């Protein structure tokens, strides 16, 4: 039995590029009557377009697991073994033009760099965004490294965040670092914390949102949350309320999985869309009073932070070379910080109307 994880039925190049995961994931289960066979030989017959050398390299990098344990390339497959393989996507036919675009580099060594991405910057080229992206900037900054080539739209990318989301990203500088970091994201051992301003007063101080995430069946540009089943991918978001600011709450989000638009889709599904998230209904006045002054206040807030109020604040993982756990933190950008302070000032001067909660 073989299984390759679906890509949520992406049917255009730009939709495929929007996928948050930068790796192919394969899962195989050996038959009950499987004869002992080297795992590289076992896989080369089952993974189309993957050479034995590439499979052996994946094993050397710890990206082939049997029953959740990394194995060497000479491991002998046994009956009912469950084999998981993580491989980088092959380069796609699109030319990346290096561009001298300033980057906010928080940290850099020989294996990776940490970037604090500004809101409004697209991570990688896609339909309608062929230049001015983070990848174009990276191609210039790291153009002499072997990992970067003009036909790979994902050079060094281990994960991504949306155009209008700000915050921390890790970029691999070697193929070994890319696969080791990618495996941590795949195995959910990396730590990712976000800050979000959401509409409404959350009922609980902390909680967990669980629900399969897949493309909306009518609007392919957005994601939707579905009951557990065949459509979409399993997704889990943990949250904690940091501040209750009247008709909005500042929350910390901890990702257990990393799906496209996960936080945005999950909070919409529980009736608390992100503030000013135009694609998920947060750009409308969802909570509050009917007073004209309040409506003007909210409109001013939309102008202060003209995007979804979401920031990737913290990222932690094991160093791909030393194995030491490291963590990076970033300050909330000015637009979102100003927005939060404006709500603090508003709620401190005007008590929340009980009938409007």
VMD Tcl script that draws the C-alpha trace (Angstrom):
set ca {
  {0.00 0.00 0.00}
  {1.39 3.40 -0.93}
  {0.18 6.89 -0.24}
  {1.39 10.34 -1.21}
  {-0.13 13.19 0.78}
  {-2.50 15.22 -1.45}
  {-1.97 18.87 -2.28}
  {-5.63 19.74 -1.62}
  {-6.42 19.40 -5.34}
  {-4.41 22.46 -6.41}
  {-5.06 22.95 -10.10}
  {-3.02 26.04 -11.03}
  {0.63 26.92 -10.58}
  {-0.11 29.88 -8.34}
  {-2.27 27.76 -6.06}
  {0.46 25.16 -5.83}
  {2.99 27.85 -4.95}
  {0.69 29.04 -2.18}
  {1.06 25.71 -0.37}
  {2.74 26.38 2.93}
  {4.68 23.13 3.00}
  {7.85 23.09 0.93}
  {8.34 19.31 0.86}
  {6.81 16.19 -0.62}
  {5.68 13.66 1.96}
  {5.38 9.97 1.17}
  {4.05 7.14 3.28}
  {4.37 3.46 2.53}
  {3.33 0.37 4.44}
  {5.12 -2.90 3.72}
  {2.95 -5.93 2.98}
  {2.58 -8.67 5.65}
  {4.59 -10.99 3.40}
  {7.39 -8.52 2.63}
  {10.79 -10.20 2.23}
  {13.78 -8.38 3.82}
  {14.92 -5.73 1.32}
  {17.22 -2.71 1.55}
  {15.10 0.38 2.03}
  {16.70 2.25 -0.90}
  {15.80 -0.61 -3.23}
  {12.32 -0.84 -1.70}
  {11.67 2.87 -2.29}
  {13.19 3.32 -5.74}
  {10.52 1.02 -7.19}
  {7.72 2.95 -5.50}
  {8.77 6.59 -5.81}
  {8.47 7.71 -9.40}
  {11.03 10.25 -10.63}
  {13.24 9.72 -7.57}
  {16.70 8.24 -8.15}
  {18.40 5.82 -5.81}
  {21.04 8.46 -5.10}
  {18.38 10.95 -3.99}
  {16.77 8.32 -1.77}
  {20.14 7.46 -0.22}
  {20.82 11.15 0.39}
  {17.44 11.46 2.12}
  {18.41 8.55 4.38}
  {21.78 10.15 5.16}
  {19.95 13.33 6.19}
  {17.59 11.46 8.51}
  {14.59 12.05 6.26}
  {13.56 8.42 5.93}
  {11.76 7.05 8.96}
  {10.56 3.55 9.69}
  {7.92 3.36 12.40}
  {8.82 6.99 13.28}
  {12.55 6.23 13.73}
  {15.21 7.49 11.24}
  {17.03 4.66 9.46}
  {20.16 4.28 7.31}
  {19.99 3.49 3.60}
  {20.94 -0.17 4.22}
  {18.03 -0.81 6.60}
  {16.13 -3.98 5.68}
  {12.39 -3.43 5.30}
  {10.30 -5.91 7.31}
  {6.64 -6.93 7.07}
  {4.17 -4.19 8.05}
  {6.90 -1.52 8.43}
  {5.51 2.01 8.02}
  {7.94 4.12 6.02}
  {7.78 7.92 5.87}
  {9.88 9.94 3.40}
  {10.36 13.70 3.21}
  {11.91 15.16 0.02}
  {12.34 18.72 -1.20}
  {10.21 19.57 -4.21}
  {12.25 19.52 -7.41}
  {13.02 22.90 -9.07}
  {10.25 24.24 -11.29}
  {10.63 25.93 -14.63}
  {10.60 29.56 -13.55}
  {13.56 31.92 -13.62}
  {14.39 33.74 -10.41}
  {15.91 37.16 -10.97}
  {18.22 38.31 -8.14}
  {17.16 41.72 -6.86}
  {18.97 43.95 -4.39}
  {16.06 44.28 -1.96}
  {16.87 45.17 1.69}
  {16.27 42.35 4.16}
  {15.86 42.58 7.92}
  {18.29 39.79 8.85}
  {18.04 38.91 12.54}
  {20.70 36.18 12.52}
  {22.93 34.39 10.03}
  {25.52 31.61 10.08}
  {26.83 29.07 7.56}
  {23.70 26.90 7.76}
  {20.75 29.32 7.77}
  {19.56 32.86 8.29}
  {16.61 34.31 10.18}
  {14.61 37.07 8.52}
  {11.99 39.35 10.02}
  {9.69 39.79 7.02}
  {7.89 43.07 6.58}
  {4.13 43.03 5.84}
  {3.33 43.38 2.15}
  {6.26 41.31 0.88}
  {5.40 38.15 -1.07}
  {7.58 35.20 -0.03}
  {8.08 33.51 -3.40}
  {7.17 34.17 -7.04}
  {3.70 33.14 -8.12}
  {1.06 34.25 -10.58}
  {1.09 38.06 -10.63}
  {4.19 38.27 -8.41}
  {7.29 37.45 -10.43}
  {9.59 40.05 -8.88}
  {10.03 41.97 -5.66}
  {9.57 38.82 -3.56}
  {11.58 37.53 -0.64}
  {13.03 34.85 -2.91}
  {14.25 37.49 -5.37}
  {15.99 39.22 -2.47}
  {17.47 35.94 -1.23}
  {18.73 35.07 -4.71}
  {20.76 38.30 -4.62}
  {21.93 37.96 -1.02}
  {22.97 34.30 -1.38}
  {23.59 34.06 -5.11}
  {26.99 32.40 -4.73}
  {25.73 29.44 -2.70}
  {25.19 26.06 -4.45}
  {21.66 25.74 -3.01}
  {20.42 28.73 -4.99}
  {19.80 28.42 -8.70}
  {17.78 30.47 -11.18}
  {15.12 27.80 -11.76}
  {14.21 26.96 -8.19}
  {11.36 29.15 -6.85}
  {11.84 27.76 -3.33}
  {15.58 28.11 -2.69}
  {16.18 27.64 1.00}
  {12.51 27.94 1.96}
  {11.47 25.64 4.77}
  {8.14 27.34 5.51}
  {6.30 30.50 4.50}
  {3.98 33.20 5.79}
  {1.39 35.17 3.86}
  {2.12 38.39 1.99}
  {0.36 40.58 4.56}
  {1.60 38.67 7.59}
  {4.79 39.93 9.19}
  {7.40 38.11 11.19}
  {10.12 35.49 11.57}
  {11.20 33.11 8.80}
  {14.12 30.66 8.69}
  {15.98 30.27 5.39}
  {18.34 27.33 4.82}
  {21.70 27.98 3.17}
  {22.65 24.37 2.46}
  {20.72 21.35 1.21}
  {21.54 19.49 4.42}
  {20.15 22.32 6.55}
  {17.04 22.54 4.38}
  {16.19 18.86 4.77}
  {16.95 18.76 8.51}
  {14.92 21.88 9.21}
  {12.12 20.65 6.95}
  {11.96 17.40 8.87}
  {11.46 19.32 12.12}
  {8.52 21.21 10.63}
  {7.11 17.94 9.24}
  {7.46 16.18 12.60}
  {5.97 19.19 14.44}
  {9.05 19.62 16.65}
  {9.63 23.27 15.72}
  {8.01 25.95 17.89}
  {6.01 28.71 16.23}
  {4.16 31.45 18.09}
  {2.08 34.22 16.51}
  {0.32 37.34 17.77}
  {-3.10 38.13 16.35}
  {-5.80 40.70 17.04}
  {-9.19 39.03 16.58}
  {-12.74 40.29 16.55}
  {-14.90 39.59 19.60}
  {-14.38 38.66 23.22}
  {-13.16 35.04 23.43}
  {-15.22 32.89 25.77}
  {-12.22 31.06 27.22}
  {-8.79 32.34 28.23}
  {-7.15 29.54 26.26}
  {-8.17 26.71 23.98}
  {-7.51 24.64 20.90}
  {-9.05 24.88 17.43}
  {-9.05 21.63 15.45}
  {-10.39 21.15 11.95}
  {-9.30 19.99 8.51}
  {-8.21 22.87 6.28}
  {-8.68 22.79 2.51}
  {-9.49 25.07 -0.41}
  {-12.91 26.67 -0.22}
  {-15.14 24.77 -2.64}
  {-16.42 27.98 -4.27}
  {-13.51 30.40 -3.86}
  {-10.13 28.76 -4.47}
  {-8.24 31.79 -3.17}
  {-9.22 31.14 0.44}
  {-9.18 28.19 2.78}
  {-12.07 26.69 4.70}
  {-12.42 24.43 7.72}
  {-14.04 21.04 7.23}
  {-15.06 18.23 9.60}
  {-12.56 15.40 9.88}
  {-12.68 13.41 6.67}
  {-11.18 13.02 3.25}
  {-11.08 16.71 2.26}
  {-8.39 19.04 3.50}
  {-5.58 18.37 5.94}
  {-5.62 17.91 9.69}
  {-4.80 21.21 11.43}
  {-4.44 22.23 15.08}
  {-4.07 25.76 16.49}
  {-3.65 26.43 20.22}
  {-4.42 29.91 21.52}
  {-4.18 32.01 24.67}
  {-5.84 35.37 25.28}
  {-3.20 37.94 26.20}
  {-5.40 41.04 26.43}
  {-9.12 41.64 26.31}
  {-9.59 44.98 24.59}
  {-13.34 45.30 24.53}
  {-14.62 44.27 21.13}
  {-11.30 42.71 20.12}
  {-8.84 40.36 21.82}
  {-5.06 40.08 21.47}
  {-4.21 36.39 21.33}
  {-1.10 34.24 21.15}
  {-1.37 31.40 18.64}
  {0.80 28.29 18.78}
  {0.85 26.18 15.65}
  {0.88 22.41 16.02}
  {0.53 22.07 12.25}
  {1.36 24.52 9.47}
  {-1.37 24.72 6.83}
  {-2.01 27.52 4.37}
  {-3.93 30.37 6.10}
  {-4.32 28.12 9.16}
  {-4.73 30.79 11.84}
  {-6.91 32.96 9.62}
  {-9.25 30.12 8.63}
  {-9.42 28.59 12.11}
  {-10.38 31.83 13.87}
  {-12.99 32.64 11.25}
  {-14.47 29.16 11.79}
  {-15.13 29.93 15.48}
  {-16.59 33.36 14.77}
  {-13.51 35.44 15.63}
  {-11.88 36.48 12.33}
  {-8.62 38.40 12.43}
  {-8.98 42.18 12.54}
  {-8.96 43.68 9.02}
  {-8.55 40.30 7.31}
  {-10.28 41.13 4.03}
  {-10.28 37.54 2.72}
  {-11.89 36.12 5.85}
  {-14.45 38.80 6.76}
  {-12.36 40.70 9.29}
  {-12.47 43.97 7.33}
  {-16.04 44.60 8.48}
  {-17.20 45.85 11.87}
  {-18.00 42.51 13.50}
  {-18.50 43.63 17.11}
  {-19.27 46.87 18.88}
  {-21.86 49.62 19.14}
  {-23.98 51.38 16.55}
  {-22.60 54.82 17.41}
  {-21.15 56.83 14.52}
  {-18.05 57.74 16.55}
  {-17.34 54.04 17.12}
  {-17.68 53.26 13.42}
  {-15.26 56.08 12.62}
  {-12.85 54.76 15.25}
  {-12.83 51.31 13.64}
  {-12.37 52.78 10.16}
  {-9.37 54.71 11.46}
  {-8.01 51.47 12.90}
  {-8.35 49.80 9.50}
  {-6.26 52.61 8.01}
  {-3.59 52.28 10.70}
  {-3.13 48.55 10.00}
  {-4.31 47.97 6.41}
  {-3.83 44.18 6.58}
  {-4.74 41.22 8.74}
  {-3.38 41.85 12.24}
  {-1.10 38.80 12.35}
  {2.60 38.58 13.24}
  {4.89 35.52 13.38}
  {6.63 36.49 16.60}
  {8.69 33.49 17.76}
  {10.41 30.57 16.03}
  {12.37 27.82 17.77}
  {14.09 24.70 16.44}
  {17.18 22.49 16.78}
  {20.21 23.87 14.98}
  {20.70 21.72 11.83}
  {24.45 21.40 12.49}
  {24.98 21.48 16.27}
  {21.62 20.06 17.34}
  {21.33 22.78 20.00}
  {17.84 24.20 20.53}
  {17.67 27.88 19.57}
  {14.83 30.38 19.53}
  {14.30 33.75 17.84}
  {11.85 36.50 18.72}
  {10.75 39.64 16.88}
  {9.01 42.83 17.92}
  {5.48 43.46 16.71}
  {5.73 45.91 13.76}
  {4.69 49.54 14.11}
  {1.34 49.27 12.30}
  {0.08 46.45 14.49}
  {1.59 47.89 17.70}
  {-0.10 51.23 17.03}
  {-3.40 49.44 16.36}
  {-3.23 47.54 19.66}
  {-2.42 50.71 21.61}
  {-5.33 52.53 19.96}
  {-7.71 49.81 21.21}
  {-6.16 50.00 24.69}
  {-6.80 53.73 24.79}
  {-10.35 53.28 23.51}
  {-11.34 50.64 26.08}
  {-9.70 52.50 28.98}
  {-11.87 55.54 28.27}
  {-15.11 53.78 27.30}
  {-16.52 50.83 29.25}
  {-17.74 47.92 27.13}
  {-21.49 47.90 26.56}
  {-22.76 44.66 28.06}
  {-25.45 44.18 25.44}
  {-22.95 44.54 22.63}
  {-20.43 41.87 23.66}
}
mol new
graphics top color blue
foreach p $ca { graphics top sphere $p radius 0.5 }
foreach p [lrange $ca 0 end-1] q [lrange $ca 1 end] { graphics top cylinder $p $q radius 0.2 }
display resetview
